[in-house]
Amino acid sequence: MSINKEILRLAIPNILSNISIPLLSTVDTVLVGNLSASHIGAVGLGAMIFNFIYWNFGFLRMGTTGLTAQSFGKSDDIAITETLSRALILALILALIILLLQSPLLSLLSWFLNVDGSVQTFANEYFFTRVWAAPATFMLYGLLGWYFGMQNAIIPLILTLIINVANIIVSWVLVKHFNMDVKGVALGTVVAQYLGLLFAFLFLFTKYRKYMTLLNFKILDKLAGLKTFLKINTNIFIRTMCLTIAFGFFYSISAKSGAAILASNVILLQFTNWMSYGIDGFAYASESLVGKYYGAKDATRLKKSIQYSLVWGFVLALIYSFCYYFFGFELLSVFTNQMDVIETAGHYLSWMAILPIVGFGSYIWDGVFIGFTAGKAMRNSMLISLGAYILSYYIFKNNLDAINALWLSLSIFLLVRGFVQTYMYLFKEKYLVTD
């Protein structure tokens, strides 16, 4: 099979799966979009609080994908099974910690994000309901990562569609027919996550029964393998923490600027989510292929899979930029009927056309580095980019209004990350050492 066909075989299901994720938060925003700016802001900030938590544990998917793909390339069935069992055990431990610390976590993150007033009340209601999805969410991370590493993008697509359709239906019923508002949106997510986990295990024990016969939790005593698993995931954790700090900073500055600015930026970040999750379809494909060919020591197909993934990512970025530039206002009206929010967001629509072009490279390179299991390189590139982002904001806010400075700084954040990652790949003997 040609590299392009392999990329598309993996990327198309991933894109369909990924764009259904922001569709979910889009529907959540639409469900409360006609209530008040406080409701919109609460759902946006509530989702951001969970992004702080869940994104930072995204290593459960990313690290699992890279290690599984490399073991798949080597045809090492024992290592494939070890990776899955470690991911699931770690997922349960981390979920238990989150549940035990839910109150102090909410207090800390609410302080960081400048949540107060009526927004705080609604955000609390959202958080204390949705947090009970943590065990299902974390275990799904591990299972989805394992499926991607096994070069299977169809099962993750089916699971994501099941989760998101269930979430939309349950949330819609709870909000529209039971008047549960923010709590209904959160409860819909909880129900959907556990339903998705049930189906994930059903697929595992039917399609991959061969590997389940090898499942033995005593393999966790193999400390060398566990050490590698944790080391890779620690670096990815730091990388993702930097990413969530970057977007948390964005929300914090927005919240200080008033309810209308916060609501408009919540909606505009939905545009960014649609873009990032779409391009991530090719990033996920590169994770699987780079890991497989790196494990199989096939340098030719490894190089081609990276090059072609970048080209496909750029093409999709152009499509996003075109749509946002020409149809931005029409898309805004889908989210809310509040003219003050639409008018405010309209002032910053041009950034939506810029972000896909400057940001696509950083998304694709993340996938490449995950395939290499080069967590240290991912960590370092993100630390450099975060520094450039914060510094840029404080430099440009003196010459621009705060929100334009914020969007410019976010563009610089993505651009710098892509440049640093490109440099690291070109000198990969020094930087892309597998953790």
C-alpha positions in Angstrom: 0.0 0.0 0.0 1.3 3.5 -0.9 2.2 5.9 1.9 -0.6 8.3 0.8 -3.2 5.5 0.9 -2.0 4.5 4.4 -2.2 8.1 5.6 -5.7 8.6 4.2 -6.8 5.2 5.5 -5.9 6.3 9.0 -6.5 10.1 8.7 -10.0 10.1 7.2 -11.6 8.2 10.1 -9.4 10.2 12.5 -10.7 13.5 11.0 -14.3 12.4 11.2 -13.7 11.2 14.8 -11.8 14.4 15.8 -14.2 16.9 14.3 -17.0 15.3 16.3 -15.2 16.3 19.5 -15.5 20.1 19.0 -18.9 19.4 17.6 -19.8 18.2 21.1 -18.5 21.4 22.8 -20.2 23.4 20.0 -23.5 21.7 20.8 -23.0 22.4 24.5 -22.4 26.1 23.7 -25.4 26.2 21.4 -27.6 24.6 24.1 -26.9 27.4 26.5 -26.1 30.0 23.9 -29.6 31.6 24.1 -29.7 31.8 27.9 -27.1 34.4 28.9 -23.4 35.4 28.5 -22.9 34.0 32.0 -24.2 30.6 30.9 -22.0 30.6 27.7 -19.0 31.7 29.8 -19.6 29.1 32.5 -19.8 26.2 29.9 -16.6 27.5 28.2 -14.8 27.9 31.5 -16.1 24.6 32.8 -14.8 22.9 29.7 -11.5 24.7 30.1 -11.2 23.5 33.7 -11.6 19.9 32.4 -9.1 20.7 29.6 -6.7 21.6 32.3 -7.3 18.2 33.9 -7.9 15.9 31.0 -5.5 17.4 28.5 -2.7 17.1 31.0 -3.4 13.4 31.2 -3.6 13.1 27.5 -0.3 11.2 27.7 -2.4 8.1 28.5 -3.4 8.2 24.8 -0.3 9.7 23.2 2.3 7.6 25.0 0.3 4.4 24.5 0.0 5.1 20.8 3.7 5.6 20.3 4.8 2.5 22.3 2.1 0.3 20.8 2.8 1.4 17.3 6.6 0.6 17.7 5.8 -2.8 19.2 3.3 -3.4 16.3 6.1 -2.6 13.9 8.4 -5.1 15.6 5.5 -7.7 15.8 6.0 -8.0 19.6 2.7 -9.2 20.9 3.8 -9.3 24.6 5.0 -5.7 24.5 1.7 -4.7 22.8 -0.3 -6.3 25.7 2.0 -4.8 28.4 1.5 -1.3 27.1 -2.3 -1.7 27.2 -2.4 -3.1 30.8 -0.1 -0.4 32.1 -2.1 2.3 30.5 -5.4 1.0 32.0 -3.9 0.6 35.5 -2.4 4.1 35.4 -5.7 5.5 34.2 -7.7 4.1 37.1 -5.1 5.4 39.7 -5.1 8.9 38.2 -8.9 9.0 38.0 -9.2 8.1 41.7 -6.8 10.9 42.6 -8.9 13.4 40.6 -12.1 12.4 42.3 -10.5 12.6 45.7 -9.1 16.1 45.0 -12.0 17.5 43.1 -12.8 20.4 45.5 -9.3 21.8 45.8 -8.7 21.3 42.1 -11.8 23.4 41.3 -10.8 26.1 43.7 -7.3 26.4 42.3 -8.3 26.4 38.6 -11.2 28.9 39.3 -8.7 31.2 40.8 -6.3 30.9 37.9 -9.0 31.5 35.3 -10.5 34.5 37.2 -13.9 32.8 37.5 -16.3 34.8 39.7 -19.9 35.9 40.2 -22.7 34.1 38.3 -20.2 32.4 36.0 -18.6 30.8 39.1 -22.0 29.4 40.3 -22.7 27.8 36.9 -19.1 26.6 36.4 -19.2 24.9 39.9 -22.5 23.1 38.9 -20.9 21.9 35.6 -17.7 20.8 37.3 -19.1 18.7 40.2 -21.3 16.8 37.8 -18.9 16.2 35.0 -15.9 15.2 37.2 -17.5 11.8 37.8 -16.7 10.9 34.2 -13.0 10.8 35.0 -12.5 7.0 35.3 -14.2 6.4 32.0 -12.4 9.3 30.3 -9.0 8.2 31.4 -9.5 4.6 30.5 -10.8 5.6 27.1 -7.6 7.6 26.6 -5.6 4.4 27.1 -7.8 2.3 24.9 -8.0 4.8 22.0 -4.2 5.2 22.1 -3.8 1.4 21.9 -6.2 1.1 19.0 -4.3 3.9 17.1 -1.0 2.1 17.8 -2.5 -1.0 16.3 -3.1 0.9 13.1 -6.9 0.8 13.7 -8.7 4.2 13.2 -12.1 2.7 12.6 -12.8 1.6 16.1 -11.9 5.0 17.6 -14.2 6.6 15.0 -17.1 4.3 16.0 -16.4 4.9 19.7 -16.2 8.7 19.3 -19.4 8.8 17.3 -21.2 6.7 19.9 -20.0 8.9 22.7 -20.8 12.2 21.0 -24.2 11.2 19.6 -25.2 9.9 23.1 -23.8 13.1 24.6 -25.8 15.3 22.3 -29.0 13.4 22.7 -28.8 13.1 26.5 -27.7 16.7 26.9 -30.5 18.0 24.6 -33.2 16.1 26.5 -31.9 17.2 29.9 -31.6 20.9 28.9 -34.6 21.3 26.7 -37.1 19.0 28.4 -36.0 18.9 32.0 -34.6 22.5 32.1 -31.3 21.3 33.7 -29.3 23.9 31.8 -25.6 23.7 32.7 -25.9 20.6 34.9 -27.8 18.8 32.0 -24.9 19.5 29.6 -22.4 18.1 32.1 -24.5 15.0 33.0 -24.9 14.2 29.3 -21.1 14.0 29.1 -20.9 11.6 32.0 -23.5 9.2 30.6 -21.8 9.3 27.2 -18.3 8.6 28.5 -19.4 5.4 30.4 -21.3 4.2 27.4 -18.3 4.7 25.2 -16.1 2.8 27.7 -18.5 -0.2 27.6 -18.3 -0.4 23.8 -14.5 0.1 23.9 -14.2 -3.1 26.0 -16.7 -5.0 23.8 -14.5 -4.3 20.8 -11.4 -5.2 22.7 -12.6 -8.6 23.8 -14.2 -9.5 20.4 -11.7 -8.2 17.8 -8.5 -8.5 19.8 -9.2 -11.7 21.8 -5.7 -12.9 20.8 -4.1 -10.2 22.9 -6.5 -10.6 25.8 -5.2 -14.2 26.3 -1.8 -12.7 26.9 -3.1 -10.2 29.4 -1.3 -10.8 32.7 -1.0 -8.0 35.2 2.1 -9.6 36.7 3.9 -8.1 33.7 3.7 -4.8 35.6 6.5 -6.1 37.7 8.8 -5.6 34.8 10.2 -2.4 36.1 12.4 -1.5 33.2 9.4 -1.4 30.8 7.3 0.5 33.4 10.1 3.0 33.9 10.2 3.7 30.2 6.4 4.0 30.0 6.4 6.5 32.9 9.4 8.5 31.6 7.8 9.1 28.2 4.5 10.0 29.8 6.1 12.4 32.3 7.6 14.4 29.5 4.4 14.4 27.5 2.6 15.5 30.7 4.9 18.5 31.1 4.4 19.3 27.4 0.6 19.2 27.8 0.7 21.2 31.0 2.4 24.0 29.1 -0.4 23.8 26.4 -3.2 24.0 29.0 -1.4 26.9 30.8 -1.3 28.7 27.4 -5.0 28.4 26.8 -5.7 29.0 30.5 -3.8 32.3 30.2 -6.0 33.0 27.2 -9.2 32.4 29.1 -7.9 34.3 32.1 -7.2 37.5 30.1 -10.5 37.1 28.3 -12.4 36.8 31.6 -10.8 40.0 32.9 -12.1 41.8 29.8 -15.8 41.3 30.6 -18.6 38.8 29.9 -19.0 39.8 26.2 -15.3 39.4 25.4 -15.2 36.1 27.3 -18.3 34.8 25.5 -17.0 35.8 22.1 -13.6 34.3 22.7 -15.2 31.1 23.9 -17.0 30.9 20.6 -13.9 31.8 18.5 -11.9 29.1 20.3 -14.5 26.7 19.0 -13.3 27.7 15.5 -9.8 26.9 16.7 -10.9 23.6 18.0 -12.5 22.6 14.7 -9.3 23.4 13.0 -7.0 21.7 15.4 -9.0 18.5 15.6 -9.3 18.3 11.8 -5.6 18.7 11.2 -4.9 16.3 14.1 -6.5 13.6 11.9 -3.3 13.6 9.9 -1.2 14.0 13.1 -2.8 10.9 14.5 -2.0 9.1 11.2 1.6 10.1 11.5 1.7 8.9 15.1 0.7 5.4 14.0 2.8 5.3 10.8 6.0 6.9 12.3 5.8 4.5 15.3 5.3 1.5 13.0 8.1 2.3 10.6 10.4 3.4 13.3 9.8 0.1 15.1 10.3 -1.8 11.9 13.4 0.3 11.1 12.1 1.2 7.6 13.8 4.6 7.1 12.4 5.2 3.6 8.7 4.8 4.4 9.3 6.6 7.7 10.6 9.7 5.9 7.8 9.6 3.4 5.1 9.3 6.0 6.4 12.5 7.7 6.6 14.4 4.4 3.2 13.5 3.1 1.5 14.1 6.5 2.9 17.6 6.4 1.6 18.2 2.9 -1.9 16.9 3.7 -2.0 19.0 6.9 -1.2 22.1 4.9 -3.9 21.4 2.4 -6.5 21.0 5.1 -5.2 24.2 6.8 -5.9 26.2 3.6 -9.4 24.8 3.5 -10.1 25.9 7.1 -8.6 29.4 6.4 -10.8 29.8 3.3 -14.0 28.8 5.2 -13.3 31.0 8.2 -12.4 34.0 6.0 -15.4 33.9 3.8 -18.1 32.4 6.1 -17.0 33.5 9.5 -20.0 35.7 10.4 -22.4 33.0 9.2 -20.7 30.5 11.5 -20.9 32.9 14.5 -24.6 33.1 14.2 -24.8 29.3 14.6 -23.4 29.6 18.2 -25.5 32.4 19.6 -28.3 34.9 18.7 -26.9 37.6 21.0 -25.9 40.4 18.7 -23.4 42.0 21.2 -21.5 38.7 21.4 -21.5 38.3 17.6 -20.4 41.9 17.0 -17.6 41.6 19.5 -16.4 38.3 18.0 -16.5 39.8 14.5 -13.7 42.2 15.4 -11.3 39.2 15.8 -12.5 37.0 12.9 -9.4 37.7 10.8 -7.3 35.7 13.3 -9.4 32.6 12.5 -8.1 32.7 8.9 -4.5 33.1 10.1 -4.3 30.4 12.8 -4.6 27.3 10.5 -1.7 28.4 8.3 0.6 29.3 11.2 -0.4 26.3 13.3 -0.7 23.2 11.1 2.9 22.3 11.4 2.9 22.2 15.2 0.0 19.7 15.1 1.6 17.4 12.6 5.0 17.5 14.3 3.4 16.5 17.6 2.2 13.4 15.9 5.6 12.6 14.4 7.3 13.1 17.8 4.7 10.8 19.5 5.5 8.1 16.9 9.2 8.5 17.8 8.2 8.4 21.5 10.4 11.5 21.7 8.7 13.0 24.8 11.7 15.1 25.8 11.8 16.9 22.4 8.0 17.6 22.7 8.5 19.0 26.2 11.4 21.3 25.2 9.7 22.6 22.1 6.5 23.4 24.1 8.5 25.2 26.9 10.2 27.4 24.3 6.9 28.2 22.6 5.1 29.0 25.9 7.8 31.4 26.8 7.5 33.1 23.4 3.7 33.3 23.8 3.7 34.9 27.2 6.5 37.3 26.3 4.8 38.3 23.1 1.5 39.2 24.9 3.2 41.6 27.3 5.2 43.2 24.5 2.3 43.6 22.1 -0.4 44.6 24.5 1.3 48.1 24.8 0.7 48.7 21.1 -2.5 46.7 20.5 -5.7 46.3 22.5 -5.4 43.3 24.9 -7.5 40.9 22.8 -5.8 41.5 19.5 -2.5 41.1 21.4 -3.8 37.8 22.8 -4.7 36.4 19.4 -1.4 37.6 17.9 0.5 35.9 20.8 -1.4 32.7 20.2 -0.4 32.8 16.6 3.2 33.2 17.5 2.9 30.4 20.0 1.8 28.0 17.3 4.3 29.3 14.7 7.3 29.1 17.1 6.4 25.6 18.1 6.3 24.4 14.5 9.7 26.1 13.7 11.4 24.6 16.8 10.0 21.1 16.0 11.2 21.3 12.4 14.6 22.2 13.6 14.6 19.3 16.0 13.6 16.9 13.3 16.3 18.2 10.9 18.9 17.5 13.6 17.1 14.5 15.0 20.3 12.6 15.9 20.7 15.1 18.7 17.1 15.9 19.7 14.8 13.0 18.7 16.3 10.4 21.0 13.6 8.0 22.1 13.0 8.4 25.8 
